[in-house]
Amino acid sequence: MIDGVSVASSGRVFRRHPVRAVVSAIVLTVVLSAAALFILPRFLPRRMDVETRGIIVLVVAVALTAAVWLSIFWFRNVRIAVHPTQVEIGRGGNREIFDRSTTAFRPKITEHRTNGLRSGVTRALLVYSGDREITVELHGFTRADVNELMAVLNPIDAPPVADPVEAARARAHLPTSFTVDASKERGFAIGLTVGAAISLVAALGVVALAFTPGFLDGELSALVLIVPFAGVAGIGLLIGALQRWRVLRAIPARIGVSTQGLRLDAEDVPFAQLTRIWLTPTGYPVRRMKIERAAGRSRTMVLGSSRVQTTPDYADLLVTLRAQTAHLPGLLRLDLE
């Protein structure tokens, strides 16, 4: 078993990694037991003797432990076995088998935010069988697990074409050269850099003035109050600027696609040197391409967002890559963030 995925003789089995499940169960057990030990006694009658208090706390801690382990290893334990003609889904002691030819499988990725900040992601598998829509919550499945599962269930590889001449004709109508306009992203990075510089210079300037004799006794001494705010703002803007410049350095101005590989500006990247090409779906607000090399190095490029535009469209790039990698099944994958 490797990261929640195992290979069976007649198919592939996907499940939460057992080590990750055990660690989660232990952490939850410790947290809930500590809560029972330190919080529960506050709600018990003060006249209750210590022995009775201890028994109640012990019973509650054991009950919580049993509930945690039963939930993680029974009710929330999902096992999906993908075979050539059918898919077997087991959860909570129940098992259902679906015919792949008459069943549709779709991912459901939900991003949760708290006060505008990303606080977590839940992943699920939607199963459409006849008139039924079944939601299978993939508790404990990582992003890589779900990507691999959907790549097996719904491979995006182009179907093989018996006639190579027809395949060549179909590819001839597809664009092979793409340009990436990242001028807005560059302007955003410059704005963050300028803002960081102004904030930090203002903070340092006030600090320098504070050491001037008599400054702290004058009316302008209140300017010292802006130092912490300007310093924090400057550091935050500087971190954001460095991140945007890092993204910009990875974005090529031109992308060429052929049956042999990619051309990123002046760099040739043969498909033979790659293990995976990950593309985010076209409906995502930020569309990325990540290439993984056999040598272990990877590169992630933003090719579509409110500040980055690919011409022809990013969807055309996906179609072109799908056609040009048809002779390399499994190379192209969707990255379901």
C-alpha positions in Angstrom: 0.0 0.0 0.0 1.3 3.4 -1.0 -0.4 6.5 0.4 -3.8 5.0 0.6 -3.7 3.2 -2.7 -3.1 -0.5 -3.2 -2.9 -2.6 -6.3 -5.0 -5.7 -6.5 -4.8 -8.5 -9.0 -8.0 -7.4 -10.8 -8.1 -3.7 -10.0 -7.0 -0.9 -7.7 -8.1 -0.3 -4.1 -8.4 3.2 -2.6 -8.7 3.9 1.1 -7.5 6.2 3.8 -4.0 5.3 4.8 -4.2 3.2 8.0 -1.3 5.1 9.7 -3.0 8.4 9.1 -6.2 7.0 10.5 -4.5 5.7 13.7 -2.7 9.0 14.3 -6.0 10.9 13.9 -7.8 8.6 16.3 -5.0 8.9 18.9 -5.0 12.7 18.7 -8.7 13.0 19.0 -8.8 10.5 21.9 -6.1 12.5 23.8 -7.9 15.9 23.2 -11.3 14.6 24.2 -10.0 12.7 27.2 -8.1 15.8 28.4 -11.3 17.9 27.9 -13.3 15.3 30.0 -10.6 15.4 32.7 -10.3 19.2 33.0 -13.7 20.5 31.9 -16.3 18.0 33.0 -15.6 18.2 36.7 -16.6 21.9 36.6 -20.2 20.9 35.7 -20.5 18.3 38.5 -22.0 19.1 41.9 -19.4 20.4 44.3 -20.6 18.2 47.1 -19.9 15.0 45.0 -17.0 13.0 46.5 -13.7 12.6 44.6 -14.2 8.9 43.9 -17.5 9.4 42.2 -16.1 12.3 40.2 -13.3 10.1 39.0 -15.6 7.3 37.9 -17.9 9.7 35.9 -14.9 11.2 34.2 -13.4 7.7 33.4 -16.8 6.5 32.0 -17.1 9.6 29.8 -13.5 9.3 28.6 -14.0 5.6 27.7 -17.2 6.4 25.9 -15.6 9.2 23.9 -12.7 7.0 23.0 -15.0 4.2 21.8 -17.0 6.7 19.8 -13.9 8.1 18.1 -12.4 4.8 17.1 -15.8 3.4 16.0 -16.4 6.4 13.9 -13.0 6.5 12.2 -12.6 2.8 11.6 -16.2 1.8 10.9 -18.7 4.6 10.0 -16.2 6.8 8.2 -14.0 4.0 6.8 -14.4 4.1 3.0 -12.9 1.5 0.6 -13.2 1.9 -3.1 -12.1 -1.0 -5.4 -11.9 -0.1 -9.1 -12.1 -3.0 -11.5 -12.1 -3.0 -15.3 -15.9 -3.4 -15.5 -17.2 -2.5 -12.0 -16.6 -0.3 -9.0 -17.1 -1.6 -5.4 -17.7 0.9 -2.7 -17.7 -0.2 0.9 -18.5 2.0 3.9 -19.8 1.4 7.4 -20.2 -2.3 6.8 -22.2 -1.8 3.6 -21.0 -2.7 0.2 -22.4 -1.7 -3.2 -21.2 -2.7 -6.7 -21.7 -0.4 -9.6 -21.3 -1.2 -13.3 -18.8 1.2 -14.8 -20.6 1.2 -18.2 -23.8 2.6 -16.7 -22.5 4.6 -13.8 -21.0 8.1 -13.8 -18.5 9.2 -11.2 -17.8 12.9 -10.4 -15.6 14.5 -7.7 -16.9 17.1 -5.3 -14.3 19.3 -3.8 -15.6 21.9 -1.2 -13.3 24.6 0.1 -14.2 26.0 3.5 -13.2 29.5 4.5 -13.3 31.3 7.9 -13.2 35.1 7.9 -12.0 34.9 4.3 -9.2 32.6 5.0 -9.0 29.0 3.8 -9.7 26.7 6.8 -10.0 23.3 5.2 -11.2 21.2 2.2 -13.7 18.3 2.2 -13.6 15.8 -0.6 -16.4 13.5 -1.8 -17.3 11.2 -4.7 -20.6 11.6 -6.5 -22.0 8.4 -7.9 -24.8 8.6 -10.5 -26.5 5.2 -11.0 -29.8 5.2 -12.7 -32.0 7.7 -10.9 -29.9 7.7 -7.8 -27.3 10.3 -6.8 -25.0 8.9 -4.0 -22.5 11.1 -2.1 -19.6 9.2 -0.7 -17.6 11.3 1.7 -13.9 10.6 1.3 -12.8 11.2 4.9 -9.1 11.1 5.3 -8.4 11.0 1.6 -5.6 13.3 0.5 -5.6 15.5 -2.6 -3.2 13.0 -4.2 -5.5 10.1 -3.3 -8.5 11.8 -4.9 -6.6 12.8 -8.0 -5.4 9.2 -8.5 -8.9 7.8 -7.9 -10.5 10.1 -10.4 -7.7 9.4 -12.9 -8.6 5.7 -12.7 -12.3 6.2 -12.8 -12.4 8.9 -15.5 -9.1 8.9 -17.4 -8.8 12.0 -19.7 -6.5 10.2 -22.1 -7.6 10.6 -25.7 -9.1 7.4 -27.1 -6.7 5.5 -29.3 -7.2 6.1 -33.0 -6.7 3.1 -35.3 -5.7 5.2 -38.3 -2.6 7.3 -37.6 -3.3 9.4 -40.6 -6.7 10.4 -39.2 -5.1 11.2 -35.9 -2.5 13.4 -37.6 -5.2 15.2 -39.5 -7.2 15.8 -36.2 -4.1 17.2 -34.5 -3.4 19.5 -37.5 -6.5 21.5 -36.7 -5.4 22.1 -33.1 -3.3 25.1 -32.0 0.3 24.2 -31.1 1.5 27.6 -29.9 0.2 29.5 -26.9 1.1 32.9 -25.4 0.7 33.8 -21.8 0.0 37.4 -20.8 1.1 37.9 -17.2 1.3 41.7 -17.3 -1.5 42.2 -14.7 0.2 39.7 -12.4 3.5 41.6 -12.8 1.7 44.9 -12.1 0.2 43.4 -9.0 3.6 42.2 -7.8 5.1 45.6 -8.5 2.3 47.3 -6.5 2.9 45.0 -3.5 6.6 45.7 -3.7 6.1 49.4 -3.8 3.6 49.2 -0.9 6.0 47.1 1.2 8.9 49.6 0.5 6.8 52.6 1.5 5.5 50.9 4.7 9.0 49.8 5.8 10.6 53.1 4.9 8.0 54.9 6.9 8.5 52.6 9.9 12.3 53.0 9.8 12.0 56.7 9.3 9.9 57.2 12.4 12.3 54.9 14.4 15.2 57.1 13.2 13.3 60.2 14.3 12.6 58.7 17.7 16.3 58.8 18.5 16.5 62.5 17.6 17.0 64.6 20.8 13.8 66.2 21.9 11.5 64.3 19.3 9.7 62.3 22.0 8.9 65.5 23.9 7.3 67.2 20.9 3.8 67.1 19.4 5.1 64.7 16.6 5.9 62.0 19.1 2.6 60.4 18.4 4.0 59.3 15.1 5.8 56.5 17.0 2.4 54.7 17.2 2.5 54.0 13.4 5.7 52.0 13.7 4.2 48.7 14.6 1.4 49.0 12.1 3.6 50.1 9.3 6.2 47.4 10.1 3.6 44.6 10.2 2.0 45.9 6.9 5.4 46.2 5.3 6.4 42.7 6.2 3.0 41.3 5.1 3.2 43.1 1.7 6.8 42.0 1.3 5.9 38.3 1.8 3.0 38.7 -0.7 5.3 40.4 -3.2 7.9 37.6 -2.9 5.2 35.0 -3.5 3.9 36.8 -6.6 7.4 37.3 -8.0 8.1 33.5 -7.5 4.9 32.7 -9.4 5.9 35.1 -12.2 9.3 33.5 -12.6 7.6 30.1 -13.3 5.2 31.5 -15.9 6.5 31.1 -19.5 5.6 33.8 -22.1 5.1 31.1 -24.8 4.2 27.5 -24.8 4.7 25.1 -27.7 3.1 21.7 -27.8 4.0 18.8 -30.2 3.9 15.0 -30.1 7.4 15.0 -28.8 7.1 17.4 -25.9 6.6 20.9 -24.6 8.6 24.1 -25.4 8.5 26.6 -22.6 10.0 29.8 -24.0 13.5 28.6 -25.1 13.5 25.4 -23.0 12.5 22.1 -24.6 10.8 19.6 -22.3 10.4 16.1 -24.0 7.5 14.0 -22.8 10.0 11.2 -22.3 11.5 13.1 -19.4 8.2 13.6 -17.7 6.3 11.3 -15.3 3.1 13.4 -15.1 1.5 16.6 -16.5 -1.2 17.9 -14.1 -3.8 20.4 -15.3 -6.5 22.0 -13.2 -10.0 21.8 -14.7 -11.1 24.6 -16.9 -13.8 25.7 -14.4 -11.4 26.6 -11.7 -10.8 30.3 -11.0 -7.0 29.7 -11.0 -5.8 27.3 -13.7 -2.4 25.7 -13.3 -0.1 23.3 -15.2 2.4 21.3 -13.2 5.0 19.1 -14.9 6.8 16.4 -12.9 10.1 15.2 -14.3 11.6 11.8 -13.9 14.6 13.4 -12.1 12.2 14.4 -9.4 12.0 18.1 -10.1 8.7 19.8 -10.8 7.4 23.1 -12.0 4.1 24.7 -11.5 2.8 27.5 -13.8 -0.3 29.7 -13.5 -1.8 29.8 -16.9 -5.2 31.3 -16.1 -6.6 33.7 -13.5 -8.0 37.1 -13.2 -4.5 38.4 -13.8 -3.1 35.8 -16.2 -4.5 35.1 -19.6 -3.5 32.3 -22.1 -4.2 32.7 -25.8 -5.7 30.6 -27.3 -7.8 29.7 -24.3 -6.6 27.4 -21.5 -9.3 25.0 -22.5 -7.7 24.7 -26.0 -4.3 24.0 -24.3 -5.9 21.1 -22.4 -7.5 19.7 -25.6 -4.2 20.0 -27.5 -2.2 18.3 -24.7 -4.8 15.5 -24.6 -4.4 14.9 -28.3 -0.6 15.2 -28.4 -0.1 12.8 -25.5 -2.5 10.2 -26.8 0.4 7.9 -27.4 1.4 8.2 -23.7 -1.5 7.0 -21.7 -1.5 8.1 -18.0 0.9 11.1 -18.6 -1.9 13.7 -18.5 -3.9 14.0 -15.3 -6.4 16.5 -13.8 -5.4 18.2 -10.5 -8.5 18.5 -8.4 -7.3 21.0 -5.8 
